[in-house]
């Protein structure tokens, strides 16, 4: 039976298998779609290592919180389809709990045990079972008197595309969730000016210098322009100095003060941040495969 591109595409979408794996499965089963799915499942463990080279830029951020301590982890998959898979979501939730208990960094979490096996091995088993590359990419711990967590567009309890933790000094009376929602929306670079990465500040300063000099104004005027623009920049990218989205008449710091708390830290984690996603042209991929490349 002739194996068509449409058949390969259908099998890939239903299983998350790679192009060559899907084509091989259909060839081995004479185009029988159900048999091809079973063939891929039986070959899962053998293919797990190959899947590790594929870009995993989708997935979920999960949050776990206990008394005065919270963690955010990012677990990546290749497709959003898998991020909606109940098995994957359970795995992410379990790993978040392990990270909260034992985590210092990702490598420590991978070496920790989950249900009698190393987390790293549990992930490998899931790659074979579900059929996509998966990676525990990063984690961030946060502690404080009071920890508030928020997930934007939650896919399941405690996990979604954007997760936020906020540490407060003082008892939360509802301001914590409002601040967490603000952080999800505005993505501040740091808590305060003192916490800003000097490289980010210097890069912005150079941009503003170039812009100001294009104006042709005297140097002393340019210096004042840059000073004003840098103050504006700091106010825009630091959480405490941003205008509060709930009430733009006050800063986030002032809103917290009015509520009787102090914001001491935050974590905002979004799925796929900083990952270069390769855009695939399916027709070109089919042609390349057919040519034996």
C-alpha positions as CSV (number, residue, x, y, z in Angstrom):
1,X,0.0,0.0,0.0
2,X,1.3,3.5,-0.9
3,X,2.1,5.6,2.2
4,X,0.9,9.1,1.6
5,X,2.0,12.4,3.2
6,X,-1.5,12.8,4.6
7,X,-1.3,9.4,6.4
8,X,2.1,10.3,7.9
9,X,0.7,13.6,9.1
10,X,-2.3,12.0,10.7
11,X,-0.2,9.4,12.5
12,X,2.2,12.1,13.7
13,X,-0.6,14.3,15.0
14,X,-2.3,11.4,16.9
15,X,0.9,10.0,18.5
16,X,3.5,12.9,18.5
17,X,5.9,10.6,16.7
18,X,8.6,12.0,14.4
19,X,8.4,12.0,10.6
20,X,10.7,9.1,10.0
21,X,9.2,7.1,12.9
22,X,5.6,7.6,11.5
23,X,6.6,6.7,8.0
24,X,8.5,3.6,9.2
25,X,5.5,2.5,11.3
26,X,3.1,2.8,8.4
27,X,5.4,0.9,6.1
28,X,5.9,-1.9,8.5
29,X,2.1,-2.2,9.0
30,X,1.1,-1.8,5.4
31,X,-0.7,1.5,6.1
32,X,-2.9,0.1,8.9
33,X,-3.2,3.2,11.2
34,X,-4.2,1.4,14.4
35,X,-1.4,-1.2,13.9
36,X,1.0,1.7,13.2
37,X,0.1,3.3,16.5
38,X,0.7,0.0,18.3
39,X,4.0,-0.4,16.5
40,X,5.2,3.0,17.6
41,X,4.2,2.2,21.2
42,X,6.2,-1.0,21.2
43,X,9.2,0.8,19.9
44,X,8.9,3.6,22.4
45,X,11.8,2.8,24.6
46,X,14.2,2.3,21.7
47,X,13.2,5.6,20.3
48,X,13.4,7.7,23.5
49,X,17.0,8.6,23.1
50,X,16.4,9.9,19.5
51,X,13.6,12.0,20.7
52,X,15.9,13.8,23.1
53,X,17.4,15.8,20.2
54,X,14.1,17.4,19.1
55,X,13.2,20.9,20.3
56,X,10.8,20.9,23.2
57,X,9.4,24.4,23.5
58,X,5.8,23.7,24.6
59,X,4.7,22.3,27.9
60,X,3.7,23.6,31.3
61,X,4.8,25.7,34.2
62,X,3.8,24.2,37.5
63,X,3.7,25.7,41.0
64,X,3.9,24.1,44.4
65,X,3.7,25.9,47.7
66,X,4.0,25.0,51.4
67,X,4.4,27.1,54.5
68,X,6.7,30.0,53.5
69,X,8.2,28.2,50.5
70,X,7.3,27.9,46.9
71,X,8.7,26.5,43.7
72,X,8.0,27.0,40.0
73,X,9.2,24.5,37.4
74,X,9.1,24.4,33.7
75,X,8.6,21.0,32.0
76,X,8.7,21.1,28.2
77,X,7.2,19.0,25.5
78,X,7.3,19.2,21.8
79,X,3.7,20.1,21.2
80,X,0.8,21.7,23.1
81,X,-1.2,18.6,22.4
82,X,1.0,16.7,24.9
83,X,0.8,19.5,27.4
84,X,-3.0,18.8,27.6
85,X,-2.3,15.1,28.2
86,X,-3.4,13.9,31.7
87,X,-0.3,11.7,32.1
88,X,2.0,14.6,31.3
89,X,0.2,16.9,33.7
90,X,0.4,14.3,36.5
91,X,4.1,13.9,35.8
92,X,4.7,17.7,36.0
93,X,2.7,18.0,39.2
94,X,4.6,15.1,40.8
95,X,8.0,16.6,39.8
96,X,6.9,20.0,41.2
97,X,6.3,18.4,44.6
98,X,9.7,16.7,44.5
99,X,11.3,20.0,43.6
100,X,9.6,21.7,46.5
101,X,10.9,19.1,49.0
102,X,14.4,18.4,47.7
103,X,15.2,20.9,45.0
104,X,18.2,23.1,45.0
105,X,18.5,23.1,41.2
106,X,17.3,21.0,38.2
107,X,20.2,18.5,38.5
108,X,19.4,17.8,42.1
109,X,15.7,17.3,41.3
110,X,16.6,14.9,38.4
111,X,18.7,12.8,40.8
112,X,15.9,12.7,43.4
113,X,13.5,9.8,43.6
114,X,9.8,9.7,42.5
115,X,7.9,6.5,43.1
116,X,11.1,4.5,43.7
117,X,12.9,5.8,40.5
118,X,15.1,8.7,39.7
119,X,13.1,11.6,38.3
120,X,15.4,11.6,35.3
121,X,14.5,7.9,34.6
122,X,10.8,8.7,35.2
123,X,11.0,11.4,32.5
124,X,12.7,9.0,30.1
125,X,9.9,6.4,30.6
126,X,7.3,9.1,29.9
127,X,9.1,10.0,26.7
128,X,8.8,6.4,25.5
129,X,5.2,6.1,26.7
130,X,3.9,9.4,25.4
131,X,6.1,9.7,22.3
132,X,7.6,13.1,22.5
133,X,10.8,14.6,23.8
134,X,10.4,16.2,27.3
135,X,12.8,18.2,29.4
136,X,12.8,19.5,32.9
137,X,14.2,22.8,31.9
138,X,14.4,25.0,35.0
139,X,13.1,25.7,38.4
140,X,13.1,28.6,40.9
141,X,12.6,28.5,44.6
142,X,11.1,31.4,46.6
143,X,10.6,31.9,50.3
144,X,8.9,34.6,52.4
145,X,6.5,35.2,55.3
146,X,3.6,34.7,53.0
147,X,3.6,33.0,49.6
148,X,0.9,33.7,47.0
149,X,0.7,31.7,43.7
150,X,-1.2,32.4,40.5
151,X,-1.5,30.5,37.2
152,X,-2.7,32.3,34.1
153,X,-5.0,30.3,31.9
154,X,-4.6,27.2,34.0
155,X,-4.5,23.9,32.1
156,X,-4.9,22.0,35.4
157,X,-4.7,22.7,39.1
158,X,-1.5,24.6,39.7
159,X,-0.1,24.6,36.2
160,X,-0.5,26.5,32.9
161,X,1.5,28.6,30.5
162,X,2.4,31.3,33.0
163,X,3.0,30.8,36.7
164,X,3.7,33.5,39.3
165,X,4.9,33.3,42.9
166,X,4.9,36.4,45.1
167,X,6.6,36.6,48.5
168,X,5.1,39.0,51.0
169,X,6.1,40.3,54.4
170,X,2.9,40.5,56.4
171,X,-0.4,38.8,56.2
172,X,-2.1,38.7,52.8
173,X,-5.5,40.2,52.6
174,X,-6.1,39.7,48.8
175,X,-3.4,42.1,47.5
176,X,-1.1,39.1,46.8
177,X,-3.2,37.6,44.0
178,X,-3.7,41.1,42.5
179,X,0.1,41.6,42.4
180,X,0.6,38.2,41.0
181,X,-1.9,38.9,38.2
182,X,-0.1,42.2,37.6
183,X,3.2,40.4,37.3
184,X,1.7,37.9,34.8
185,X,0.5,40.7,32.6
186,X,3.5,43.1,32.8
187,X,6.4,40.7,33.1
188,X,8.7,43.0,35.2
189,X,12.5,42.4,34.8
190,X,13.2,42.8,38.5
191,X,11.7,43.7,41.9
192,X,13.5,47.0,42.2
193,X,16.2,49.1,40.5
194,X,18.8,47.5,42.8
195,X,17.9,44.1,41.5
196,X,18.1,45.0,37.8
197,X,20.8,43.2,35.7
198,X,23.5,45.9,35.0
199,X,23.8,44.6,31.5
200,X,20.1,45.3,30.8
201,X,20.5,48.8,32.2
202,X,23.6,49.5,30.2
203,X,22.1,48.2,27.0
204,X,19.1,50.5,27.4
205,X,21.4,53.4,28.2
206,X,23.3,52.9,25.0
207,X,20.0,52.8,23.0
208,X,18.8,56.0,24.6
209,X,22.2,57.7,23.9
210,X,22.0,56.8,20.2
211,X,18.4,58.0,20.0
212,X,19.1,61.3,21.8
213,X,22.2,62.0,19.6
214,X,20.0,61.6,16.5
215,X,18.1,64.6,17.6
216,X,21.2,66.8,17.1
217,X,20.7,68.7,20.4
218,X,23.5,70.0,22.5
219,X,25.4,67.5,24.7
220,X,24.1,68.9,28.0
221,X,20.5,68.6,26.8
222,X,21.2,65.1,25.6
223,X,22.4,64.1,29.1
224,X,19.2,65.4,30.7
225,X,17.2,63.6,28.1
226,X,19.0,60.3,28.8
227,X,18.6,60.8,32.6
228,X,14.8,61.3,32.3
229,X,14.4,58.4,29.9
230,X,16.4,56.0,32.1
231,X,14.2,56.9,35.1
232,X,11.2,56.1,33.0
233,X,12.7,52.9,31.9
234,X,13.4,51.8,35.5
235,X,9.9,52.6,36.5
236,X,8.5,50.6,33.6
237,X,10.6,47.4,34.2
238,X,10.8,47.1,38.0
239,X,7.8,45.7,39.8
240,X,7.7,48.1,42.7
241,X,7.9,51.1,40.5
242,X,5.3,50.1,37.9
243,X,1.9,51.6,37.8
244,X,-0.5,49.1,39.4
245,X,-2.7,47.6,36.7
246,X,-5.6,47.4,39.2
247,X,-5.2,51.1,40.1
248,X,-2.9,53.0,37.8
249,X,-2.9,56.0,40.1
250,X,-0.5,54.3,42.4
251,X,2.7,52.2,42.1
252,X,2.7,48.5,43.0
253,X,4.9,49.4,46.0
254,X,2.3,51.9,47.2
255,X,-0.6,49.5,46.7
256,X,1.2,46.9,48.8
257,X,2.0,49.5,51.5
258,X,-1.7,50.6,51.6
259,X,-2.6,46.9,52.0
260,X,-0.3,46.6,55.0
261,X,2.3,44.3,53.3
262,X,5.7,44.5,51.7
263,X,6.6,42.6,48.5
264,X,10.0,40.9,49.1
265,X,10.3,38.8,45.9
266,X,8.6,37.2,43.0
267,X,9.0,34.6,40.3
268,X,7.4,34.8,36.9
269,X,7.9,31.8,34.6
270,X,6.4,31.4,31.1
271,X,6.6,28.3,29.0
272,X,9.2,28.5,26.2
273,X,10.9,31.7,27.3
274,X,14.2,32.0,25.5
275,X,13.8,28.8,23.4
276,X,14.3,29.2,19.7
277,X,11.5,27.5,18.1
278,X,12.2,26.0,14.7
279,X,9.3,26.6,12.2
280,X,8.6,23.5,10.3
281,X,7.3,23.5,6.7
282,X,5.5,20.2,6.6
283,X,5.4,20.0,2.8
284,X,9.2,20.6,2.6
285,X,9.8,18.0,5.3
286,X,7.8,15.4,3.4
287,X,9.7,16.2,0.2
288,X,13.0,16.0,2.1
289,X,12.1,12.6,3.6
290,X,10.9,11.2,0.2
291,X,14.2,12.2,-1.3
292,X,16.0,10.1,1.3
293,X,17.6,13.0,3.2
